[in-house]
Amino acid sequence: MQSFTVHTGLAVAMDRANVDTDQIIPKQFLKRIQRSGFGQFLFFDWRLDPEGNPNPDFELNRPAAAGCSVLLARQNFGCGSSREHAVWALADYGIRSVIAPSFADIFYNNCFKNGLLPVVAEESVVDQLMQRAELGDYQLTVDLENYQLRDSVGLDVAFEVDDSRRHSLLHGLDDISLTLQQEQRITDYEAARGA
Amino acid sequence: MTEGNQAGGQAPRTMFQKIWDKHVVHQPEGEQAILYIDLHLVHEVTSPQAFEGLRLAGRSVRRPELTIATPDHNVPTVNRSLPIADEISRIQVDTLRENCREFDVQLYDLDSPNQGIVHVIGPEMGYTQPGMTIVCGDSHTATHGAFGSLAFGIGTSEVEHVLATQTLLQYKPRTMRLNVDGQLGAGVTAKDVILYLIGKLGTAGGSGYVIEFSGSVFRDLSMERRMTVCNMAIEAGARAGMIAPDATTFEYLQGRQQAPADMAAAIRQWEQLPSDEAASFDAEHSYAAADIAPQVTWGTNPGQVAPITDCVPDPAACEDDTERRGMESALAYMGLDPGKPLQDLAIDRVFIGSCTNSRIEDLRAAAQVLKGYQISADVQAMVVPGSGLVKRQAEDEGIDTVFQDAGFEWREAGCSMCLAMNPDKLEPGERCASTSNRNFEGRQGKDGRTHLVSPEMAAAAAIRGCFVDVREWDFQ
């Protein structure tokens, strides 16, 4: 897995609540059996009009959003379906971190398996970040090592991440390998249960 | 409820806590627990990359006998004897078949009488049992909590983790109890109860929680109706929903193919599961059954819901800025004006199906409404049974004839137009009364407009061509 330590990149606001995974990656793209190449389908129905042309009003289509890697969002981002394809699509598109007041549980979990850092920030902080992003070319630093969001105009906000998730992300560790280090415990558990 | 539940002088525990405690393999201080998984359900959409991961790492499935698979999400519901026309769908279903063969996983394939929606077939074959931990790469896994199990949806990386280790890494969620007491009115169903609760909690109100549904309303529900309730716990953002097992649960399991050989011994264990009387929850809310009317969603998430007697709400009356803009964009997408009575909304399509409402009792209830009527000439309606067994049972009871006589299409089992991965979908602008679980934009087809309702409400809407209050239905 790709590690995440400190990332500085262009932040773009998506000022909508309850963005669900059906919007992040519509179902017609879930038929693929690969794990890669989903970025082209990100927010497909919002990003493109029925003729397949970019919708100029959509946040990520604005010229100022080109090359963005930090997404600012509202509450309950990633709700709905468990499809990890949503995270694969964001990561493949180039998004390294999503900052929102809250995330849906399964989406939040899925991010950590794919080197993408979801940051829970107070609504007022998100408001502030979005205001700055609206001015254009807003470079935001997401620092997992120091639990900190900062920018060049004095922003310095702390955030929290669970220790084990942070550790895995900082070092790009694979959960399965970590669990298999405890394989004897699993075997003992099965034996004790008579399973 | 009894002293036996607190044997050993332990502190009172919730049902969730009892199941959690029993499945913790290892709990490092302050970190995620390694939680043992008793049953892993697999389908074609969220598993191919997980099996591929195993292959790349040279790993096997640790406990194939605790794993079952079926294709459901993108299977066609007509012409099952023909190959799947959509090549990418066919490859995905073929891939599931090959993976199950290679990794020795039990597959209920398209030609099996047991094929169906994974959350329908698990319970109906008796795989789903009280006290279990159950996962699936599908958010509606919460369904299985109806048996007093801890069941939740996971992503594909976690599917791979469970296949490889039969465990998951989990932080312990918080617990919430929702009490609904009293008696539901005639025509008010389990679907209306859960839509009402999601409306009260909001789509993120259950976030981080496992919800236990408690109170006389849930005790009085059948197992199939309890599954409808738990199924949609995720739509309130909850990790899982659960209902204490009781005589209704045990009776349902009796005689099912995968039920324990020694049912008496199993029941003695299961009787210990309900939350201890003095157990405390991190959050608790209570509601009265009498306040619940048949519900219809008007927006683009399941929390945007109202009683059938209401009108489309006015965003201008909403004080929260983000919420008001969400309402405005939902109404624009849905093509609705504030103040219009929900009962006046004309519909184009009706879908009865999905892991929420495709079981035999759902079909019976809808058929009761349809009997003696023809659907509106302006409506196209289909019913998709949740499994091959449900379909056969319905046909044995003559329910298929009731549907077909009324003008419904009678289909083969699958997820179908709940998420429209197969050819069953809405055309742009079409308005649909649907018994499914999500009314997100584009969920049933690009620019399709979904209103979530109970099977009874969907059937009545099909007849009238618009939403009606099924409490006033003239049954034939």
Interface residues (C-beta under 8 A of the other chain):
Chain A: D15 R16 A17 N18 D20 D22 Q23 P26 K27 Q28 L30 K31 R32 I33 Q34 R35 D45 P50 R74 Q75 N76 C79 G80 S81 S82 R83 E84 H85 V87 S102 A104 D105 I106 N109 N110 K113 N114 D162 D163 S164 R165 D175 I176 L178 T179 L180 Q182 E183 R185 I186 Y189 E190
Chain B: V25 H26 P28 G30 E31 Q32 I34 Y36 V45 T46 P48 Q49 E52 G53 A57 R59 R62 H73 N74 D86 I88 S89 I91 Q92 T95 G137 D138 S139 G153 I154 G155 T156 S157 E158 E160 H161 A164 T165 Q166 T167 L169 Y171 P173 T203 A204 S207 G208 G237 R239 N301 T322 E323 R325 G326 S329 L419 A420 M421 P428 R438 F440 E441 G442 R443 K446
